[in-house]
Amino acid sequence: MTAELLTEVYMPVLCQHPFWCAITDLDEKLGIKVVSECVTEYFFSGGRHLFERGAKAAGMYMVRSGMFEYMCGPETAELKYGNWASEAAIWVDDWVHRGTMVCKKPGGVLELTAPKVCELLIRTLESCKVGRFIKAYAGLFVRNDCKGSPKALKCSDLWGDHESLHRISCCASQMCKTVLPDEAESPERKHCKLEDARIAL
């Protein structure tokens, strides 16, 4: 599919997530690049596993159709259109799945491949406003205490619910609007890498 068609098909799904919605609002061209360079759609039949506990994560997943179930310890969660899993693979080094995700009703899932996403975002950091937003969101995400999640799902592949991530996105947007004079002039700030905001757990 062409970039235009991919954007029309996949962007509405990505924009269900607060971070990708904000990225598209800040820089529509970047949003289109994410869709055309970093997203692959996979289709699953009932009973197939998308990923299993203990496996190294390939990226973040967003449900486009069908129904999936995530299991982590005693907790389970149902994922439908616009829901996501494993966002931590984007922001945390060598993220390993904390649970298992299984297809319950046949459908499609968008994979945002972590290395491709990180490479693209790193290339964007020199853009003042968008770059500051990305770094601010990444830092806030890895410090998110997951208060809205059941105990067993804290720091799981469902790290952060929509409300908490929306709050983080809004906070990051406010942070990127304020540029201190010393930050604007600092070469260290200008050449800061995305890895600085990522952590290993």
N, C-alpha and C positions, 0 to 999 in steps of 0.2 A: 504494500500500500504506500501511497505517497505521504509525505510529511503532513500535508493538509488533511488528508483523509484520516491518518492516524490520530491527528490532533482532535478532529471532530468525534472520533469514536472513543478515544481513551481519556481525553482531558476531563470530561464530566466525572469520570470515576476518580481520577487523581484529585480533583478539586473537592471531593468529599473530605479530604484530609486537610486540616488547618494549615500545615506548613506548605504543601504544594499549592493550595489555594492562594496563600499570601505571595508565594514566589511568582505565580502567574499574574497576580495583580501588580507586583513590583516590576516585572520584566517579562512580558508576554513571549518575547523571542526565546528567553531561557526556558520557559515552560514548554515551548514547542520543541526545543532541543532535547529536553528531558524525555519527552514522549518518543521522539524519532531515534534517539541514540541509546537510551537506557532501558526502554520498556520492551518486554517480550510477553506475549499472551500464551498461556498453557491451558489446555482443556483436560478436565478430569471426569472420570466416570465414578459412580457411587462405590464407596469402599476404598478407593485409592488414597494413599497417603501423599500429602503435599510435602511434608517434612516430618522427621521423627526426632524425639528427644535425644540429645547428645550429638546430633549431627551439626557440622559447621554450617552456618547460614550463608546462602548465596546472595541474599538481598532481602528487600522488603516486598510484601505481597499485598495486593488489593483485590478484593472479590468483585468481579464484573457481572457474574451470573451464577445461578445455582445456590447451594447452601453447603457450608463447611462447619466442622466442629473442632474446637481447640480444646485439648485436654492437658492439664498440668496438675499433677497430684490429684487431690479430691475435687478440684474445680473443673468445670467445663463451661465453654462459651460458644454460642452460635454466631457464625459470621455469614452475613448476606451482602447484597450489593452495597458497595461503598465502605464496607468494613475492611480493616487491615490487620496485618500481623507482621512481627519481626522488623519493625522500624529501627530497632536498636542496631541492626546489622549495618545501617548507614552511619551511625554515630559512635559505635563501640567497636574497638579493634577485636577481630577474631571472635565475633559473637557466636555462641553455641546455643542451639535451640533448647529451651527449658521445658518444652512440652511437644506434643504431637498434634498435627493438623490433618484431619481426614475429611474427604468429600462425602457428604451425606446425600446430596442431590446433584446430578451432573451439571457442570458449569465451568466457567472460565475464570482464571486468575491472572492478574497482571503482575509480573515480576520486575521490580526495579533493581537491576543488578548492582550490588553495592560498589564494586570497583569502578564501574562506569559512571555511576552517580557521583562518587567522590571525586573522580578525575574531572568531571564537568564542573562541579561546584568549586573545586580548587581553582580552576581557570577563571572563575567568576569573581574571586575574592578581591581582585583589583578594582572592581566596580564598587565605588564607595558605599552607596546605600544598600544595594543588594548584598554585597560582601559582608557588611556589618550585620545585616539581618541574619544571614546564614550562621555567622560565628556566634551571634547572641543566642539564636535558637538552639544551636548545638550544645552550647554551654549550659543553657537552662534545661534542656532535655535530659542530659546525663545526670543532672542534680535533682531531677524530679523525684519526689518521694512516693509517688503513686498512691496518694491518700485515697483516691476514689476507687481503687481496685481491691477486690477480696485479697486477704492475706496471702493465699497460695499463688495469686497471680501477680504479686508485686515483683517488679523486675523480671517478669516473664516475657514471652514473645508478644504479649498484649500490653506491654509497658506503656501506661498512660491512656486514659480514656479520652473521648472527644472533648469533653469539657476542660480537662486539665491541659490538653495540648492546644486548645483554642486560647486558653489563658496565657500559655507560654508564648504562643505566636503573637498575641497582642502585646505582651510585655517586650518581646524582641523587637517588634515594630517601633515601639516607643523608644527603646534604647538606641536604635539605629538612626533616629531623627536628631539625636544630640551628639554632636561631634565637638570634643574639646580641642582648643588650638594645638596643644602639644600632641594630641593623637593624630590630628590632621597632618602635622609636619614630621612625625616620627617615621623613619624608614622601617623600623621594626614592625610598626603597626601596618604599614603599607604592604609589607611582604609577608605578613603573618599567614601561616598555612592552616588549612582545615584540620590537619592532624593535631594542632595545638588544642583544639576544642574536643577532640575525641579521646576516649579513655579506654583502658583495658580492665575488664572485670574478671 
